[in-house]
């Protein structure tokens, strides 16, 4: 077996994390559509201490199939780009976007507002891919990151700006904004300047 053939399964396995997380979202939505009641009640309920648990659950919950379908493609595309750096980096970015995005949503939204959906993660991955250009690291990597960031901005930049500054009624610009902040902060977490000459 050639080196290329050996590395191919390893490379493909990097995408297992975003694919698995998306699969969980679809399973949860299927269960929500079959079982009585709505899982959305377990989302982030702003200013309610009991709603803080929703920070972890909200990205897995959606208000309906159109909401989940709308989030699925950008989640998978941006999540897989982040996952190229490995599962540890993917889960770190996911954690930053989830926690910071969720806390910001809980604090800034109107009291009692219920927020669900993976769009905070989508914005988190976008924020990470743009901000990592400025994070410490080798120049060759930063050039590659800049190319990736330009492509990502070209494809999703307009949507991201609209999702924060032009969000319609019932859309959490707070989750989008703080998710992006969380992703951007993840770009700097654990990175050290490249000391090689």
Backbone as ProteinMPNN parsed JSONL, in Angstrom:
{"seq_chain_A": "XXXXXXXXXXXXXXXXXXXXXXXXXXXXXXXXXXXXXXXXXXXXXXXXXXXXXXXXXXXXXXXXXXXXXXXXXXXXXXXXXXXXXXXXXXXXXXXXXXXXXXXXXXXXXXXXXXXXXXXXXXXXXXXXXXXXXXXXXXXXXXXXXXXXXXXXXXXXXXXXXXXXXXXXXXXXXXXXXXXXXXXXXXXXXXXXXXXXX", "coords_chain_A": {"N_chain_A": [[0.841, -1.18, 0.0], [0.576, 2.206, -0.866], [2.048, 5.313, 0.35], [0.326, 7.47, -0.047], [-2.133, 6.158, -0.252], [-2.311, 5.183, 2.338], [-2.494, 7.53, 3.817], [-4.867, 8.64, 2.968], [-7.279, 7.441, 4.206], [-6.8, 8.407, 6.82], [-6.936, 11.168, 6.415], [-9.601, 11.451, 5.542], [-10.868, 10.611, 7.861], [-10.716, 12.799, 9.489], [-12.919, 14.307, 8.953], [-14.918, 13.079, 10.275], [-15.855, 14.034, 12.742], [-17.395, 16.574, 12.326], [-19.34, 15.482, 10.614], [-20.509, 13.497, 12.228], [-21.546, 15.102, 14.306], [-23.422, 16.622, 12.907], [-25.098, 14.54, 12.117], [-26.144, 13.792, 14.599], [-27.711, 16.07, 15.121], [-29.661, 15.764, 13.133], [-30.832, 13.347, 13.928], [-31.864, 14.082, 16.416], [-33.725, 16.012, 15.57], [-35.434, 14.386, 14.073], [-36.421, 12.706, 16.118], [-37.681, 14.684, 17.618], [-39.704, 15.427, 15.904], [-41.285, 13.194, 15.895], [-41.914, 12.403, 18.527], [-44.144, 13.427, 21.211], [-44.693, 16.885, 22.163], [-42.072, 19.405, 22.311], [-38.625, 19.588, 21.708], [-37.396, 21.981, 21.713], [-37.83, 23.508, 23.959], [-35.73, 23.031, 25.591], [-33.731, 24.698, 24.891], [-31.708, 27.74, 24.889], [-32.781, 29.859, 27.326], [-33.102, 33.116, 27.77], [-31.75, 35.052, 30.429], [-32.76, 33.414, 32.367], [-31.801, 31.434, 34.953], [-32.151, 28.655, 34.914], [-32.164, 28.243, 32.239], [-29.569, 28.211, 31.399], [-28.456, 25.714, 30.973], [-29.267, 25.166, 28.449], [-27.344, 26.189, 26.806], [-25.502, 24.251, 26.041], [-27.176, 22.419, 24.784], [-28.654, 23.793, 22.834], [-27.384, 24.103, 20.181], [-27.917, 21.629, 19.057], [-30.593, 21.506, 18.686], [-33.495, 22.413, 16.77], [-35.941, 24.612, 15.312], [-37.541, 23.439, 13.441], [-37.763, 21.372, 10.442], [-37.058, 23.014, 8.119], [-35.391, 24.934, 9.343], [-33.252, 23.349, 10.318], [-32.328, 22.212, 7.888], [-31.537, 24.523, 6.538], [-29.316, 25.23, 8.066], [-27.618, 23.067, 7.749], [-25.928, 22.663, 5.384], [-24.026, 24.928, 5.321], [-22.946, 24.443, 7.871], [-21.757, 21.91, 7.56], [-19.895, 22.369, 5.469], [-18.209, 24.515, 6.435], [-17.541, 23.44, 8.918], [-16.142, 21.112, 8.168], [-13.929, 22.259, 6.931], [-12.688, 23.459, 9.125], [-12.192, 21.11, 10.524], [-10.143, 19.936, 9.114], [-7.798, 20.556, 10.356], [-7.745, 18.727, 12.332], [-9.397, 16.572, 14.801], [-9.201, 17.472, 17.47], [-8.799, 20.256, 17.289], [-11.157, 20.923, 15.914], [-13.166, 20.271, 17.846], [-12.416, 21.988, 19.885], [-12.857, 24.531, 18.748], [-15.59, 24.275, 18.321], [-16.458, 24.078, 20.99], [-15.686, 26.62, 22.027], [-17.259, 28.342, 20.391], [-19.803, 27.429, 21.068], [-20.018, 27.839, 23.897], [-19.268, 30.605, 24.344], [-20.874, 31.829, 22.426], [-23.375, 30.948, 23.369], [-23.484, 31.997, 26.021], [-23.328, 34.754, 25.466], [-25.695, 35.067, 23.996], [-27.58, 34.33, 25.954], [-27.244, 36.409, 27.763], [-27.545, 38.873, 26.344], [-29.88, 38.793, 24.836], [-33.451, 39.507, 24.943], [-35.091, 39.13, 28.105], [-36.302, 35.859, 28.791], [-36.394, 35.025, 26.162], [-36.292, 32.393, 23.847], [-33.812, 30.442, 22.392], [-32.61, 28.456, 19.765], [-30.658, 26.235, 17.667], [-28.089, 25.572, 15.194], [-26.791, 27.663, 14.035], [-25.172, 29.441, 15.438], [-22.86, 27.944, 15.736], [-22.121, 27.717, 13.063], [-21.502, 30.392, 12.475], [-19.467, 30.607, 14.298], [-17.507, 28.858, 13.241], [-16.986, 30.211, 10.896], [-15.983, 32.657, 11.944], [-13.678, 31.668, 13.151], [-12.186, 30.694, 10.929], [-11.639, 33.036, 9.573], [-10.304, 34.599, 11.514], [-8.044, 33.088, 12.168], [-6.05, 33.685, 10.417], [-4.695, 35.771, 11.517], [-3.631, 34.735, 13.769], [-0.896, 33.527, 15.815], [1.787, 31.732, 14.211], [3.353, 29.691, 11.646], [4.555, 31.439, 8.789], [4.054, 30.377, 6.245], [1.829, 28.777, 6.735], [0.014, 30.724, 7.523], [-0.31, 32.148, 5.166], [-1.605, 30.245, 3.592], [-3.91, 29.988, 5.188], [-4.943, 32.539, 4.796], [-5.689, 32.467, 2.117], [-7.7, 30.505, 2.24], [-9.458, 31.856, 3.98], [-10.192, 34.061, 2.373], [-11.628, 32.777, 0.332], [-13.711, 31.638, 1.827], [-14.873, 33.973, 2.889], [-15.684, 35.118, 0.483], [-17.665, 33.308, -0.32], [-19.451, 33.052, 1.892], [-19.494, 35.49, 3.251], [-21.328, 37.689, 2.796], [-23.757, 36.575, 3.642], [-23.143, 36.14, 6.32], [-22.792, 38.751, 7.316], [-25.38, 39.743, 6.912], [-26.738, 38.027, 8.609], [-26.035, 39.012, 11.07], [-26.305, 41.868, 11.103], [-28.616, 42.287, 9.676], [-30.593, 40.594, 10.498], [-33.703, 38.948, 10.461], [-37.004, 39.045, 12.011], [-37.329, 36.897, 14.776], [-34.914, 35.684, 14.379], [-31.825, 35.012, 15.819], [-29.617, 37.367, 16.126], [-27.843, 37.783, 18.1], [-26.889, 35.238, 18.87], [-25.539, 34.628, 16.525], [-23.588, 36.69, 16.352], [-22.113, 36.387, 18.801], [-21.374, 33.749, 18.575], [-19.616, 33.917, 16.401], [-17.662, 35.526, 17.601], [-16.766, 33.761, 19.582], [-15.657, 31.726, 17.952], [-13.627, 33.201, 16.711], [-11.993, 33.816, 18.928], [-11.185, 31.252, 19.541], [-9.348, 30.808, 17.555], [-7.023, 31.885, 18.475], [-6.506, 30.564, 20.79], [-4.321, 28.58, 22.616], [-2.283, 28.789, 20.773], [1.088, 29.488, 19.902], [3.642, 31.899, 19.249], [5.649, 31.431, 16.293], [8.873, 30.554, 16.738], [10.931, 29.927, 15.141], [13.684, 30.727, 12.976]], "CA_chain_A": [[0.0, 0.0, 0.0], [1.402, 3.408, -0.981], [1.897, 6.31, 1.417], [-0.876, 8.25, -0.36], [-3.286, 5.341, 0.105], [-2.366, 5.098, 3.79], [-2.879, 8.816, 4.377], [-6.218, 9.007, 2.559], [-8.255, 7.187, 5.267], [-6.535, 9.312, 7.935], [-7.451, 12.483, 6.032], [-11.063, 11.38, 5.55], [-11.353, 10.456, 9.235], [-10.787, 14.125, 10.107], [-14.262, 14.846, 8.733], [-15.884, 12.289, 11.042], [-16.451, 14.827, 13.836], [-18.532, 17.397, 11.892], [-20.402, 14.627, 10.061], [-21.198, 12.875, 13.358], [-22.319, 16.121, 15.014], [-24.589, 16.919, 12.071], [-25.992, 13.373, 12.198], [-26.854, 13.897, 15.883], [-28.737, 17.097, 14.947], [-30.746, 15.195, 12.339], [-31.505, 12.349, 14.761], [-32.634, 14.836, 17.41], [-34.88, 16.613, 14.886], [-36.355, 13.295, 13.747], [-37.083, 12.34, 17.372], [-38.543, 15.802, 17.998], [-40.888, 15.449, 15.041], [-42.086, 11.993, 16.154], [-42.366, 12.372, 19.921], [-44.994, 14.572, 21.586], [-43.988, 18.033, 22.728], [-41.006, 19.979, 21.501], [-37.325, 19.645, 22.376], [-36.919, 23.368, 21.707], [-37.928, 24.081, 25.306], [-34.451, 22.81, 26.252], [-32.76, 25.642, 24.34], [-31.238, 28.83, 25.756], [-33.819, 30.808, 27.724], [-32.324, 34.266, 28.249], [-31.89, 35.612, 31.77], [-33.314, 32.409, 33.271], [-30.697, 30.558, 35.362], [-32.425, 27.29, 34.467], [-31.929, 28.202, 30.798], [-28.138, 28.128, 31.091], [-28.18, 24.367, 30.448], [-29.551, 25.186, 27.021], [-26.153, 26.59, 26.058], [-24.918, 23.036, 25.469], [-28.159, 21.697, 23.979], [-29.243, 24.61, 21.766], [-26.903, 23.828, 18.82], [-28.458, 20.357, 18.556], [-32.046, 21.661, 18.558], [-33.944, 23.337, 15.728], [-37.377, 24.898, 15.387], [-38.221, 22.623, 12.441], [-36.903, 20.863, 9.367], [-36.436, 24.075, 7.305], [-34.316, 25.529, 10.133], [-32.126, 22.416, 10.307], [-31.812, 22.089, 6.518], [-30.838, 25.769, 6.245], [-28.032, 25.245, 8.773], [-26.816, 21.856, 7.511], [-24.873, 22.786, 4.36], [-22.893, 25.741, 5.794], [-22.315, 23.769, 9.009], [-20.904, 20.83, 7.069], [-18.792, 22.929, 4.684], [-17.273, 25.244, 7.301], [-17.065, 22.504, 9.931], [-15.133, 20.231, 7.566], [-12.701, 23.036, 6.722], [-12.056, 23.537, 10.45], [-11.771, 19.755, 10.917], [-8.901, 19.561, 8.421], [-6.727, 20.7, 11.341], [-7.819, 17.609, 13.271], [-10.569, 16.557, 15.677], [-8.996, 18.278, 18.675], [-9.045, 21.655, 16.929], [-12.582, 21.049, 15.6], [-13.963, 20.281, 19.072], [-12.08, 23.204, 20.632], [-13.596, 25.636, 18.117], [-17.002, 24.017, 18.613], [-16.691, 24.419, 22.396], [-15.615, 28.071, 22.172], [-18.433, 28.946, 19.755], [-20.994, 27.037, 21.826], [-20.065, 28.467, 25.226], [-19.276, 32.071, 24.242], [-22.099, 32.177, 21.707], [-24.525, 30.711, 24.235], [-23.493, 32.976, 27.119], [-23.683, 36.055, 24.895], [-27.121, 35.015, 23.662], [-28.32, 34.308, 27.214], [-27.111, 37.688, 28.446], [-27.911, 40.044, 25.541], [-31.255, 38.672, 24.35], [-34.5, 39.946, 25.865], [-35.399, 38.087, 29.089], [-37.301, 34.856, 28.423], [-36.288, 34.632, 24.753], [-35.809, 31.027, 23.655], [-32.949, 30.376, 21.208], [-32.107, 27.135, 19.392], [-30.115, 26.14, 16.316], [-26.648, 25.425, 14.999], [-26.211, 28.793, 13.3], [-24.082, 29.991, 16.235], [-21.664, 27.174, 15.376], [-21.761, 28.105, 11.693], [-20.823, 31.686, 12.591], [-18.227, 30.34, 15.017], [-16.525, 28.298, 12.31], [-16.622, 31.315, 10.0], [-15.108, 33.548, 12.71], [-12.393, 30.993, 13.335], [-11.46, 30.617, 9.661], [-11.169, 34.381, 9.238], [-9.378, 35.107, 12.532], [-6.793, 32.326, 12.306], [-5.043, 34.351, 9.582], [-3.961, 36.703, 12.373], [-3.112, 34.006, 14.93], [0.52, 33.168, 15.683], [2.066, 30.506, 13.475], [4.298, 29.826, 10.539], [4.114, 32.332, 7.712], [3.502, 29.558, 5.153], [0.478, 28.391, 7.136], [-0.84, 31.912, 7.535], [-0.636, 32.457, 3.765], [-2.645, 29.28, 3.222], [-5.122, 30.382, 5.913], [-5.47, 33.747, 4.165], [-6.37, 32.039, 0.891], [-8.945, 29.853, 2.666], [-10.334, 32.9, 4.518], [-10.743, 34.841, 1.256], [-12.645, 31.951, -0.329], [-14.845, 31.531, 2.758], [-15.528, 35.288, 2.908], [-16.351, 35.278, -0.803], [-18.864, 32.467, -0.402], [-20.384, 33.217, 3.01], [-19.378, 36.79, 3.904], [-22.581, 38.458, 2.726], [-24.741, 35.907, 4.499], [-22.752, 36.358, 7.708], [-23.11, 40.132, 7.668], [-26.834, 39.842, 6.996], [-27.174, 37.286, 9.791], [-25.778, 39.803, 12.28], [-26.809, 43.237, 11.013], [-29.911, 42.37, 9.007], [-31.382, 39.421, 10.877], [-35.135, 39.186, 10.528], [-37.694, 38.725, 13.255], [-37.218, 35.501, 15.163], [-33.552, 35.189, 14.121], [-30.972, 35.509, 16.903], [-28.348, 37.981, 15.719], [-26.954, 37.645, 19.251], [-26.233, 33.937, 18.735], [-24.621, 34.723, 15.386], [-22.471, 37.557, 16.696], [-21.27, 35.818, 19.851], [-20.782, 32.533, 18.025], [-18.449, 34.353, 15.614], [-16.638, 35.97, 18.564], [-16.201, 32.544, 20.167], [-14.796, 31.095, 16.956], [-12.432, 34.03, 16.532], [-11.143, 33.624, 20.098], [-10.608, 29.903, 19.442], [-8.211, 30.866, 16.628], [-5.83, 32.295, 19.223], [-6.338, 29.723, 21.979], [-3.315, 27.519, 22.556], [-1.274, 28.996, 19.724], [2.267, 30.238, 20.326], [4.396, 32.438, 18.101], [6.668, 30.563, 15.705], [10.175, 31.121, 17.111], [11.994, 29.518, 14.212], [14.179, 31.807, 12.11]], "C_chain_A": [[0.889, 1.247, 0.0], [1.13, 4.36, 0.181], [0.64, 7.131, 1.212], [-2.117, 7.47, 0.044], [-3.432, 5.214, 1.62], [-2.872, 6.389, 4.408], [-4.32, 9.187, 4.054], [-7.259, 8.667, 3.63], [-8.062, 8.096, 6.473], [-7.109, 10.696, 7.649], [-8.972, 12.492, 6.086], [-11.615, 11.265, 6.966], [-11.434, 11.786, 9.966], [-12.188, 14.708, 9.98], [-15.319, 14.106, 9.542], [-16.582, 13.127, 12.112], [-17.587, 15.722, 13.36], [-19.674, 16.565, 11.314], [-21.2, 13.989, 11.192], [-22.061, 13.89, 14.103], [-23.559, 16.505, 14.22], [-25.591, 15.768, 12.114], [-26.792, 13.4, 13.504], [-27.978, 14.935, 15.773], [-29.938, 16.544, 14.184], [-31.526, 14.146, 13.132], [-32.384, 13.028, 15.802], [-33.876, 15.442, 16.765], [-35.904, 15.552, 14.505], [-37.134, 12.88, 14.992], [-38.067, 13.426, 17.799], [-39.821, 15.83, 17.172], [-41.813, 14.252, 15.287], [-42.705, 12.015, 17.549], [-43.253, 13.571, 20.235], [-44.175, 15.682, 22.241], [-42.924, 18.541, 21.787], [-39.724, 20.038, 22.314], [-36.807, 21.077, 22.483], [-36.971, 24.006, 23.09], [-36.619, 23.913, 26.081], [-33.348, 23.726, 25.713], [-32.358, 26.695, 25.365], [-32.42, 29.753, 26.053], [-33.118, 31.969, 28.444], [-32.744, 34.729, 29.635], [-32.531, 34.649, 32.771], [-32.172, 31.471, 33.668], [-30.9, 29.109, 34.927], [-32.155, 27.129, 32.97], [-30.476, 28.128, 30.408], [-27.747, 26.753, 30.558], [-28.422, 24.281, 28.952], [-28.365, 25.602, 26.175], [-25.536, 25.389, 25.359], [-25.885, 22.372, 24.49], [-28.646, 22.47, 22.755], [-28.699, 24.318, 20.367], [-27.451, 22.533, 18.211], [-29.939, 20.451, 18.235], [-32.385, 22.669, 17.47], [-35.454, 23.491, 15.797], [-38.187, 24.082, 14.383], [-37.247, 22.175, 11.367], [-36.29, 21.968, 8.512], [-35.257, 24.741, 8.025], [-33.066, 24.649, 10.102], [-31.5, 22.319, 8.916], [-31.021, 23.343, 6.142], [-29.464, 25.856, 6.905], [-27.085, 24.133, 8.322], [-25.664, 22.052, 6.528], [-23.737, 23.695, 4.836], [-22.196, 25.12, 6.995], [-21.33, 22.718, 8.518], [-19.691, 21.376, 6.318], [-17.757, 23.588, 5.603], [-16.702, 24.333, 8.387], [-15.988, 21.58, 9.4], [-13.827, 20.984, 7.295], [-11.955, 23.18, 8.049], [-11.469, 22.18, 10.825], [-10.523, 19.278, 10.194], [-7.718, 19.642, 9.381], [-6.762, 19.605, 12.409], [-9.005, 17.711, 14.207], [-10.405, 17.42, 16.931], [-9.294, 19.746, 18.394], [-10.533, 21.866, 16.636], [-13.412, 21.168, 16.877], [-13.646, 21.495, 19.935], [-12.843, 24.402, 20.076], [-15.087, 25.496, 18.404], [-17.332, 24.421, 20.047], [-16.677, 25.931, 22.611], [-16.871, 28.735, 21.6], [-19.706, 28.641, 20.532], [-21.099, 27.815, 23.127], [-20.145, 29.988, 25.122], [-20.524, 32.541, 23.501], [-23.334, 32.029, 22.584], [-24.621, 31.709, 25.374], [-23.872, 34.365, 26.617], [-25.155, 36.136, 24.555], [-27.961, 35.096, 24.927], [-28.34, 35.686, 27.858], [-27.704, 38.856, 27.663], [-29.346, 39.985, 25.009], [-32.239, 39.189, 25.385], [-34.828, 38.809, 26.837], [-36.522, 37.16, 28.613], [-37.24, 34.399, 26.976], [-35.674, 33.24, 24.651], [-35.032, 30.966, 22.342], [-32.465, 28.955, 20.999], [-31.474, 27.231, 18.008], [-28.602, 26.127, 16.272], [-26.02, 26.619, 14.296], [-25.114, 29.486, 14.102], [-22.776, 29.262, 15.956], [-21.19, 27.542, 13.976], [-20.987, 29.424, 11.724], [-19.508, 31.53, 13.341], [-17.142, 29.791, 14.111], [-16.051, 29.375, 11.336], [-15.647, 32.259, 10.706], [-13.73, 32.957, 12.907], [-11.57, 31.031, 12.048], [-10.933, 31.98, 9.216], [-10.084, 34.832, 10.225], [-8.056, 34.35, 12.58], [-5.691, 32.863, 11.394], [-4.134, 35.214, 10.45], [-3.358, 36.021, 13.595], [-1.636, 33.677, 14.723], [0.688, 31.84, 14.945], [3.049, 30.761, 12.352], [3.708, 30.677, 9.426], [3.47, 31.526, 6.581], [2.078, 29.111, 5.476], [-0.468, 29.581, 7.081], [-1.209, 32.345, 6.117], [-1.739, 31.527, 3.278], [-3.967, 29.639, 3.896], [-5.768, 31.615, 5.283], [-6.226, 33.402, 2.88], [-7.713, 31.399, 1.241], [-9.936, 30.899, 3.172], [-10.969, 33.723, 3.4], [-11.834, 34.076, 0.524], [-13.908, 31.879, 0.537], [-15.604, 32.859, 2.826], [-16.289, 35.513, 1.604], [-17.651, 34.498, -0.899], [-19.897, 32.84, 0.654], [-20.395, 34.608, 3.643], [-20.654, 37.606, 3.927], [-23.648, 37.887, 3.63], [-24.432, 36.163, 5.967], [-23.089, 37.786, 8.153], [-24.613, 40.33, 7.823], [-27.352, 39.156, 8.247], [-26.936, 38.028, 11.088], [-26.478, 41.157, 12.208], [-28.179, 43.357, 10.352], [-30.806, 41.186, 9.32], [-32.851, 39.79, 11.008], [-35.712, 38.829, 11.887], [-37.576, 37.231, 13.534], [-35.856, 34.887, 14.907], [-32.626, 35.831, 15.149], [-29.65, 36.062, 16.364], [-27.336, 37.864, 16.862], [-26.181, 36.328, 19.185], [-25.211, 33.943, 17.614], [-23.371, 35.516, 15.763], [-21.545, 36.897, 17.715], [-20.69, 34.468, 19.453], [-19.528, 32.86, 17.225], [-17.32, 34.818, 16.521], [-15.965, 34.752, 19.197], [-15.267, 31.826, 19.218], [-13.512, 31.865, 16.745], [-11.473, 33.87, 17.707], [-10.471, 32.247, 20.068], [-9.39, 29.889, 18.522], [-6.912, 31.197, 17.358], [-5.537, 31.385, 20.411], [-5.295, 28.636, 21.734], [-2.266, 27.68, 21.484], [-0.139, 29.839, 20.269], [2.985, 30.771, 19.102], [5.439, 31.45, 17.605], [8.033, 31.204, 15.936], [11.287, 30.713, 16.152], [12.414, 30.674, 13.33], [14.216, 31.317, 10.682]], "O_chain_A": [[1.842, 1.334, 0.775], [0.133, 4.236, 0.892], [-0.048, 7.461, 2.178], [-3.05, 8.036, 0.614], [-4.55, 5.144, 2.132], [-3.594, 6.361, 5.404], [-4.935, 9.965, 4.784], [-8.073, 9.532, 3.953], [-9.04, 8.519, 7.089], [-7.697, 11.324, 8.529], [-9.57, 13.43, 6.614], [-12.705, 11.762, 7.248], [-12.147, 11.896, 10.964], [-12.599, 15.519, 10.81], [-16.495, 14.469, 9.499], [-17.774, 12.945, 12.359], [-18.674, 15.651, 13.933], [-20.844, 16.901, 11.501], [-22.429, 13.941, 11.132], [-23.186, 13.576, 14.493], [-24.63, 16.694, 14.796], [-26.8, 15.998, 12.143], [-27.978, 13.07, 13.514], [-29.079, 14.706, 16.275], [-31.087, 16.815, 14.535], [-32.749, 14.066, 13.016], [-33.514, 12.602, 16.044], [-34.962, 15.393, 17.343], [-37.109, 15.788, 14.602], [-38.354, 12.72, 14.941], [-39.158, 13.125, 18.283], [-40.885, 16.205, 17.665], [-42.99, 14.294, 14.928], [-43.878, 11.685, 17.723], [-43.13, 14.617, 19.598], [-43.105, 15.439, 22.798], [-42.874, 18.162, 20.617], [-39.726, 20.479, 23.463], [-35.886, 21.352, 23.252], [-36.228, 24.95, 23.361], [-36.413, 24.567, 27.104], [-32.174, 23.551, 26.039], [-32.633, 26.557, 26.557], [-32.99, 30.355, 25.143], [-32.617, 31.824, 29.56], [-33.929, 34.786, 29.964], [-32.814, 35.037, 33.904], [-31.625, 30.779, 32.81], [-29.936, 28.413, 34.607], [-31.944, 26.016, 32.489], [-30.157, 27.997, 29.226], [-26.805, 26.639, 29.773], [-27.854, 23.43, 28.268], [-28.367, 25.398, 24.961], [-25.096, 25.493, 24.214], [-25.457, 21.821, 23.476], [-29.01, 21.865, 21.747], [-29.489, 24.284, 19.423], [-27.446, 22.365, 16.991], [-30.486, 19.565, 17.579], [-31.668, 23.649, 17.268], [-36.157, 22.606, 16.284], [-39.414, 24.045, 14.476], [-36.072, 22.541, 11.374], [-35.103, 21.886, 8.193], [-34.249, 25.073, 7.4], [-31.958, 25.14, 9.885], [-30.277, 22.342, 8.783], [-29.97, 23.252, 5.509], [-28.553, 26.483, 6.366], [-25.872, 24.251, 8.497], [-24.537, 21.646, 6.814], [-22.577, 23.286, 4.769], [-20.98, 25.25, 7.133], [-20.201, 22.644, 9.002], [-18.575, 20.894, 6.514], [-16.573, 23.255, 5.551], [-15.527, 24.437, 8.736], [-15.019, 21.291, 10.102], [-12.744, 20.412, 7.416], [-10.733, 23.038, 8.095], [-10.373, 22.108, 11.381], [-9.902, 18.305, 10.622], [-6.75, 18.894, 9.245], [-5.903, 19.567, 13.29], [-9.563, 18.792, 14.397], [-11.369, 18.028, 17.398], [-9.972, 20.404, 19.183], [-11.11, 22.869, 17.056], [-14.261, 22.053, 16.989], [-14.521, 21.985, 20.648], [-13.407, 25.193, 20.832], [-15.765, 26.481, 18.696], [-18.368, 25.038, 20.295], [-17.549, 26.469, 23.293], [-17.475, 29.589, 22.249], [-20.588, 29.492, 20.644], [-22.147, 28.387, 23.429], [-21.007, 30.599, 25.753], [-21.156, 33.523, 23.892], [-24.231, 32.871, 22.554], [-25.703, 32.216, 25.669], [-24.645, 35.073, 27.262], [-25.797, 37.158, 24.798], [-28.941, 35.84, 24.979], [-29.35, 36.085, 28.436], [-28.309, 39.746, 28.261], [-29.955, 41.025, 24.76], [-31.907, 39.298, 26.565], [-34.842, 37.645, 26.437], [-37.548, 37.611, 28.103], [-37.959, 33.476, 26.594], [-34.663, 32.947, 25.289], [-35.534, 31.388, 21.3], [-31.969, 28.317, 21.927], [-31.718, 28.184, 17.268], [-27.927, 26.603, 17.184], [-24.828, 26.591, 13.99], [-24.206, 30.069, 13.509], [-21.709, 29.875, 15.94], [-19.989, 27.665, 13.736], [-19.947, 29.557, 11.08], [-18.542, 32.238, 13.058], [-15.987, 30.207, 14.197], [-14.871, 29.443, 10.994], [-14.612, 32.622, 10.146], [-12.727, 33.668, 12.836], [-10.386, 31.365, 12.079], [-9.897, 32.063, 8.556], [-9.063, 35.383, 9.815], [-7.043, 34.914, 12.992], [-4.521, 32.528, 11.579], [-2.948, 35.371, 10.156], [-2.65, 36.66, 14.373], [-1.178, 33.56, 13.587], [-0.155, 30.948, 15.041], [3.51, 31.882, 12.137], [2.506, 30.632, 9.163], [2.456, 31.943, 6.022], [1.221, 29.072, 4.593], [-1.612, 29.458, 6.643], [-2.307, 32.856, 5.894], [-2.691, 31.965, 2.631], [-5.021, 29.601, 3.261], [-6.993, 31.725, 5.24], [-7.275, 33.98, 2.595], [-8.734, 31.703, 0.625], [-11.119, 30.844, 2.837], [-12.154, 34.048, 3.469], [-12.849, 34.655, 0.137], [-15.025, 32.038, 0.042], [-16.835, 32.871, 2.82], [-17.403, 36.035, 1.613], [-18.624, 34.969, -1.488], [-21.086, 32.935, 0.351], [-21.237, 34.875, 4.5], [-21.024, 38.155, 4.964], [-24.361, 38.628, 4.307], [-25.341, 36.378, 6.768], [-23.612, 37.991, 9.248], [-25.066, 41.001, 8.751], [-28.292, 39.637, 8.88], [-27.56, 37.718, 12.104], [-27.169, 41.549, 13.148], [-28.831, 44.397, 10.449], [-31.666, 40.814, 8.522], [-33.197, 40.816, 11.594], [-35.005, 38.373, 12.786], [-37.709, 36.408, 12.629], [-35.648, 33.705, 15.18], [-32.639, 37.049, 15.328], [-28.688, 35.319, 16.171], [-26.127, 37.847, 16.63], [-24.971, 36.299, 19.413], [-24.145, 33.339, 17.731], [-22.246, 35.075, 15.528], [-20.331, 36.853, 17.516], [-19.627, 34.083, 19.94], [-18.508, 32.182, 17.345], [-16.152, 34.543, 16.249], [-14.742, 34.713, 19.333], [-14.2, 31.365, 19.624], [-12.438, 31.278, 16.616], [-10.261, 33.795, 17.504], [-9.333, 32.093, 20.512], [-8.499, 29.055, 18.685], [-5.829, 30.827, 16.905], [-4.443, 31.429, 20.975], [-5.381, 27.875, 20.77], [-1.434, 26.792, 21.3], [-0.369, 30.794, 21.011], [2.94, 30.159, 18.035], [6.039, 30.719, 18.393], [8.32, 32.272, 15.396], [12.442, 31.101, 16.327], [11.588, 31.515, 12.973], [14.602, 32.064, 9.783]]}, "name": "protein", "num_of_chains": 1, "seq": "XXXXXXXXXXXXXXXXXXXXXXXXXXXXXXXXXXXXXXXXXXXXXXXXXXXXXXXXXXXXXXXXXXXXXXXXXXXXXXXXXXXXXXXXXXXXXXXXXXXXXXXXXXXXXXXXXXXXXXXXXXXXXXXXXXXXXXXXXXXXXXXXXXXXXXXXXXXXXXXXXXXXXXXXXXXXXXXXXXXXXXXXXXXXXXXXXXXXX"}
